[in-house]
């Protein structure tokens, strides 16, 4: 049974948004069109890749719009009779002129406890900062970044060992459930939006490739371990070990005596070898890594294959 008679226009581009779109379709909401960014060239081959929401739309026979400028589709939006706007990880700022085409505006899902971590990287920032909890916020979109009034928030505890991709999956699934369940109450006015606390607002930045660079001399083992988990998908954490450039994919902190940051040692425990690198505070034990241009490997395989360069 359809949860509302109104037609939804869905804004989304990133994989995170696809989970909500699939949940709305599963729950028999009427999706009039999917609005997403144009196909983009990715990878070394620069192959043109379509957003996942586009592929979902084509599978279900839903029109997909990929405007370079949202003003280009203002007339198409206005042609719908009182449509509902739902936005999840679209990737562009929505101008007020587009928001005004919807009532009650555009409904947005954001993976943080707003007003904390407004901006484009709330999941990675929660991992980087070692937060004990994160959450889901459902809000009314405003022209200012993530500053609109809140319909609801749900706190989600963190164990402290999550990777960003794991959190994208779990928060995406829970956020999709929450939005789909509360949408009828938002639309009939029984779930009002409450203004955010401006004094508690904080912001997170757009992640760059340079953010993944590890500096053994300036960062602690705890900071590096969090970076490895936060950036495990992109931009990944690059480091240099005795002149060998690698991407560290998994690691854990170990206690160690003080030493020069960046100094590595190989430890043997029965038949298991470990690679430990000294940092400003404690040491990092690298479990798996990927030499640049090679496949990911356990540390034992790396030590065996690069023993000459490591001076072992």
C-alpha positions in Angstrom: 0.0 0.0 0.0 1.3 3.5 -0.9 2.3 5.4 2.2 1.2 8.8 0.7 -0.6 9.8 -2.5 2.0 12.5 -3.2 4.7 12.0 -5.8 8.4 12.1 -4.6 11.2 13.7 -6.6 14.4 12.1 -5.3 17.7 13.9 -5.3 20.8 11.7 -4.9 24.1 10.8 -6.4 26.4 9.0 -4.0 26.1 5.2 -3.2 24.8 6.3 0.2 21.7 7.7 -1.4 20.9 4.6 -3.3 19.9 2.7 -0.1 17.2 5.3 0.7 15.9 5.2 -2.9 15.6 1.5 -2.8 13.8 1.5 0.5 11.3 4.1 -0.7 10.6 1.9 -3.8 10.4 -1.2 -1.6 7.8 0.5 0.5 5.7 1.5 -2.5 6.3 5.2 -2.5 5.6 6.9 -5.8 8.8 8.2 -7.3 8.1 10.6 -10.1 11.7 11.2 -11.1 15.3 10.8 -9.9 17.5 13.8 -10.0 21.2 13.1 -10.0 24.5 14.5 -11.2 25.8 13.7 -14.8 27.7 10.5 -15.4 31.4 11.0 -14.4 34.7 9.6 -15.7 36.5 7.5 -13.0 39.5 5.2 -12.6 42.6 5.0 -14.7 40.6 4.2 -17.8 38.5 7.3 -17.3 35.4 5.3 -18.1 32.1 7.1 -18.0 30.3 5.7 -14.9 26.6 6.3 -14.1 25.5 7.0 -10.5 23.9 4.0 -8.8 20.6 5.8 -8.4 20.4 6.2 -12.2 20.8 2.4 -12.6 18.1 1.8 -10.0 15.8 4.3 -11.8 16.4 2.5 -15.2 15.7 -0.9 -13.5 12.3 0.3 -12.2 11.3 2.5 -15.2 11.6 5.8 -13.2 12.6 8.9 -15.2 16.2 10.0 -14.5 17.2 13.7 -14.8 20.9 14.7 -14.9 21.0 18.4 -15.2 24.2 20.4 -15.2 22.3 23.2 -13.5 19.1 22.6 -11.4 17.6 25.7 -13.0 17.4 23.7 -16.2 14.7 21.4 -14.7 12.7 24.0 -12.7 9.9 23.8 -15.2 9.9 20.0 -15.1 9.6 20.1 -11.3 6.8 22.7 -11.4 4.9 20.4 -13.8 4.2 18.0 -11.0 1.2 18.6 -8.8 2.6 19.5 -5.3 5.6 17.1 -5.4 7.6 16.0 -2.3 11.3 16.5 -2.4 13.6 14.0 -0.8 17.4 14.5 -0.9 20.2 12.2 0.3 23.9 12.8 -0.7 23.1 14.7 -3.9 26.5 16.5 -3.9 25.4 20.0 -4.9 24.0 23.0 -3.0 20.3 23.4 -3.8 19.3 27.0 -4.5 16.3 28.4 -2.6 14.4 28.9 -5.9 14.4 25.1 -6.3 13.5 24.4 -2.6 10.5 26.7 -2.9 9.0 24.4 -5.6 8.3 21.8 -2.9 6.0 21.8 0.1 7.2 21.4 2.9 10.5 22.2 1.1 12.9 19.3 0.6 13.4 16.6 3.2 17.0 15.7 3.8 18.8 12.8 5.5 22.2 13.6 7.0 24.5 11.1 8.8 25.4 13.0 11.9 23.7 14.4 15.0 23.0 17.9 13.7 24.0 20.6 14.3 27.3 18.6 14.9 29.2 17.9 11.7 27.4 19.9 9.1 29.1 19.5 5.8 30.3 16.8 3.3 32.2 14.3 5.5 30.4 13.7 8.8 31.1 9.9 8.8 34.8 10.2 8.2 35.0 13.0 10.8 33.3 10.9 13.5 35.9 8.2 12.9 38.8 10.6 12.8 37.7 12.2 16.1 37.2 8.9 17.9 33.6 9.8 18.7 31.6 7.5 21.0 28.4 8.0 19.1 27.1 9.3 15.8 23.6 9.4 14.4 21.0 10.1 11.8 19.3 13.5 11.3 16.2 14.1 9.2 15.7 17.7 8.4 14.1 20.3 6.2 16.7 21.5 3.7 17.8 25.1 3.7 20.0 27.1 1.3 22.6 27.2 4.1 24.6 24.0 4.5 22.8 21.5 6.7 21.2 24.3 8.8 17.5 23.6 8.3 15.1 22.6 11.1 15.1 19.0 12.4 12.2 16.6 12.2 14.0 13.9 14.2 17.4 12.6 15.2 18.5 9.1 16.3 21.7 8.5 18.3 23.8 5.5 17.3 26.7 4.3 19.6 30.1 3.5 18.1 32.4 0.7 19.2 35.6 2.5 18.2 36.8 0.1 15.5 34.4 1.0 12.7 35.7 1.9 9.2 34.0 4.6 7.2 32.6 2.2 4.7 31.0 0.1 7.5 29.4 3.2 8.9 28.2 4.3 5.4 26.4 0.9 5.1 24.9 0.8 8.6 23.9 4.5 8.7 22.6 4.3 5.2 20.3 1.4 6.1 19.1 2.8 9.3 18.6 6.3 7.8 16.6 4.8 5.0 14.3 3.0 7.4 13.8 6.2 9.5 13.0 8.4 6.6 10.6 6.0 5.0 8.8 5.5 8.3 8.4 9.1 9.3 7.7 10.6 5.8 3.9 10.3 6.2 4.0 12.2 9.5 6.1 14.9 8.0 3.7 15.3 5.1 0.6 15.4 7.2 2.1 17.9 9.7 2.0 15.6 12.7 5.9 15.6 12.9 6.9 19.3 13.0 10.4 20.6 12.3 12.3 22.2 15.2 15.1 24.8 14.6 18.6 23.6 15.2 20.8 24.9 18.1 23.0 27.4 16.2 25.4 27.6 19.2 26.2 23.9 19.0 27.0 23.9 15.2 30.3 22.4 14.0 31.5 21.8 10.4 33.5 19.1 8.6 35.5 19.7 5.5 35.6 18.2 2.0 38.2 15.4 2.0 41.2 15.7 -0.3 43.7 13.2 -1.6 46.4 14.9 0.6 44.4 14.1 3.7 45.4 10.5 3.4 49.1 11.2 3.7 50.7 9.8 6.9 53.4 11.8 8.6 55.2 9.6 11.1 57.0 12.6 12.7 53.9 14.7 13.3 51.0 12.2 14.0 50.5 9.8 16.9 49.7 6.1 16.5 46.1 6.8 17.6 45.6 9.5 14.9 47.1 7.3 12.2 45.0 4.3 13.1 41.8 6.4 13.0 42.9 7.8 9.6 43.4 4.3 8.2 39.8 3.5 9.2 38.3 6.8 8.1 40.0 6.9 4.7 40.0 3.1 3.9 37.8 3.7 0.9 39.2 7.0 -0.3 41.7 8.7 -0.3 43.4 5.8 1.5 46.4 6.3 3.8 49.8 6.5 2.1 53.0 6.3 3.9 56.7 5.7 3.3 58.5 2.8 5.0 62.2 2.7 4.5 61.8 4.4 1.1 58.9 2.1 0.0 55.6 3.9 -0.6 52.6 1.9 0.6 48.9 2.2 1.3 48.1 1.0 4.8 44.8 -0.8 4.8 44.5 -2.2 8.4 46.6 -1.5 11.5 46.4 -1.4 15.3 48.1 0.5 18.1 50.8 -1.1 20.3 52.7 0.2 23.3 56.4 0.8 22.7 59.4 2.4 24.1 60.2 5.9 22.9 62.2 6.1 19.7 62.6 8.2 16.6 59.2 8.6 14.8 59.2 6.7 11.5 61.6 4.0 12.7 60.3 0.5 11.8 61.1 -2.8 13.4 60.1 -6.4 12.6 58.8 -8.5 15.5 58.4 -12.3 15.5 55.8 -14.0 17.7 56.1 -17.8 17.0 55.6 -18.0 13.2 54.0 -14.6 12.9 55.9 -11.5 11.8 54.7 -8.0 12.6 55.8 -4.6 11.2 55.8 -1.9 13.9 56.5 1.8 13.2 57.3 4.3 15.9 55.2 7.5 16.1 55.1 10.6 18.3 53.2 8.6 20.8 53.1 4.7 21.0 53.6 2.7 17.8 51.5 1.4 14.9 51.5 -2.3 14.1 50.6 -2.6 10.4 48.4 -5.7 9.6 47.8 -5.3 5.9 49.1 -2.9 3.3 49.4 -2.4 -0.5 52.6 -1.3 -2.1 51.9 1.3 -4.7 50.9 -0.4 -7.9 50.5 -3.8 -6.2 47.7 -5.8 -4.7 46.8 -5.7 -1.0 48.7 -8.2 1.1 49.2 -9.4 4.7 52.3 -8.0 6.4 54.1 -11.4 6.2 53.9 -11.4 2.4 55.2 -7.8 2.3 58.2 -8.5 4.5 59.0 -11.6 2.4 58.7 -9.8 -0.9 60.6 -6.6 0.1 63.2 -8.1 2.5 66.1 -6.7 0.5 64.7 -3.2 0.3 63.9 -3.3 4.0 67.4 -4.5 4.9 66.1 -7.7 6.5 
